[in-house]
Amino acid sequence: SGWVKVELLGTDRSFRGHGVAKLLLASVLAYEQSMRGRTHAVLQVAGGDSNVAANKLYSSFGFELPPDGYFEDTASGSNLRVVWDLEIGLRTLEQQQAYPRERLGEL
C-alpha cells in the first residue's frame, strides 16, 4: 500500500523546542517516500486539538484532518491527521527551513 502509519513520536521534555521531533519525523517520512515508495501518511495526535505543539509540527509537513467518515474508526477520527502527498509535504517543509540544506552537514 502507499500508506505509512506513524505509530509513536515523542521527545524528552529537555529536547522539546529544538527541532528533534521535526528531524525524526522528516527522516521517517523521507525514508518511507524514497525507499519504500510510500505516498501518504497517517498518524494520531495524542491529546487531539489541545496538543498545539504537535499539531503545529504535523501541519508543517502538510498533515490535516481527514474528511469525515474517511476512516472506519470514527471514535478516534478527530485525532487523526493525514498527509495526502508526502513528496509535496517534504518539499514544503524544506522550503520553510531557516537554514540552507548545505548547512545540515555542519550541525
C-alpha positions as CSV (number, residue, x, y, z in Angstrom):
1,S,0.0,0.0,0.0
2,G,1.1,3.6,-0.4
3,W,0.4,4.5,3.2
4,V,2.8,4.8,6.1
5,K,1.4,4.9,9.6
6,V,3.3,6.8,12.3
7,E,2.6,4.9,15.5
8,L,4.5,6.9,18.1
9,L,6.7,10.0,18.1
10,G,7.8,11.7,21.2
11,T,10.8,13.6,22.7
12,D,12.1,14.1,26.1
13,R,10.9,17.4,27.7
14,S,14.5,18.6,27.8
15,F,14.8,18.3,24.0
16,R,11.4,19.9,23.1
17,G,11.5,23.0,21.1
18,H,14.9,22.2,19.5
19,G,13.7,20.6,16.3
20,V,14.3,17.0,17.3
21,A,10.8,15.8,16.6
22,K,10.8,17.6,13.3
23,L,14.1,15.8,12.3
24,L,12.8,12.4,13.4
25,L,9.5,12.8,11.5
26,A,11.2,14.2,8.4
27,S,13.7,11.3,8.4
28,V,11.0,8.6,8.7
29,L,8.8,10.2,6.1
30,A,11.6,10.8,3.6
31,Y,12.8,7.2,4.0
32,E,9.3,5.8,3.5
33,Q,8.8,8.0,0.5
34,S,12.1,7.5,-1.2
35,M,13.0,3.9,-0.3
36,R,9.6,2.2,0.0
37,G,7.5,4.4,-2.4
38,R,5.0,5.5,0.2
39,T,2.9,8.4,-1.0
40,H,0.6,9.1,2.0
41,A,0.9,9.1,5.8
42,V,-1.5,8.9,8.7
43,L,-0.9,9.5,12.4
44,Q,-3.0,10.0,15.6
45,V,-2.3,13.1,17.7
46,A,-2.2,12.4,21.4
47,G,-4.4,14.9,23.1
48,G,-6.1,15.9,19.8
49,D,-6.6,19.5,19.1
50,S,-5.4,20.5,22.6
51,N,-1.8,19.3,21.7
52,V,-0.9,22.6,20.0
53,A,2.8,21.9,19.6
54,A,2.3,18.5,17.9
55,N,-0.4,19.9,15.6
56,K,1.8,22.8,14.6
57,L,4.6,20.3,13.8
58,Y,2.4,18.0,11.8
59,S,0.8,20.8,9.8
60,S,4.2,21.9,8.8
61,F,4.5,18.6,6.9
62,G,1.1,19.0,5.4
63,F,-0.9,16.8,7.8
64,E,-4.5,17.7,8.0
65,L,-7.8,16.4,9.3
66,P,-9.2,13.6,7.1
67,P,-12.7,14.1,5.7
68,D,-15.5,12.9,8.0
69,G,-16.0,9.1,7.6
70,Y,-12.8,8.6,5.6
71,F,-11.5,6.1,8.1
72,E,-13.7,3.4,9.7
73,D,-12.5,4.2,13.3
74,T,-14.7,7.2,13.8
75,A,-14.1,7.2,17.6
76,S,-10.5,8.5,17.1
77,G,-11.3,10.4,13.8
78,S,-10.8,13.8,15.4
79,N,-7.3,12.9,16.5
80,L,-6.2,11.5,13.1
81,R,-4.1,13.6,10.7
82,V,-3.2,12.6,7.1
83,V,-0.9,13.9,4.5
84,W,-2.0,13.0,1.0
85,D,1.2,13.6,-0.9
86,L,4.5,13.0,1.1
87,E,6.7,14.5,-1.7
88,I,4.8,17.8,-1.6
89,G,4.8,17.8,2.2
90,L,8.5,17.2,2.5
91,R,9.3,19.8,-0.2
92,T,7.1,22.3,1.7
93,L,8.9,21.6,4.9
94,E,12.3,22.1,3.2
95,Q,11.2,25.5,1.9
96,Q,10.2,26.6,5.4
97,Q,13.6,25.9,6.9
98,A,15.6,28.9,8.2
99,Y,18.9,27.3,7.1
100,P,20.1,26.0,3.7
101,R,20.4,22.3,3.1
102,E,24.2,22.6,2.8
103,R,24.5,23.5,6.5
104,L,22.9,20.3,7.6
105,G,26.3,18.5,7.4
106,E,27.7,21.1,9.8
107,L,25.1,20.5,12.5
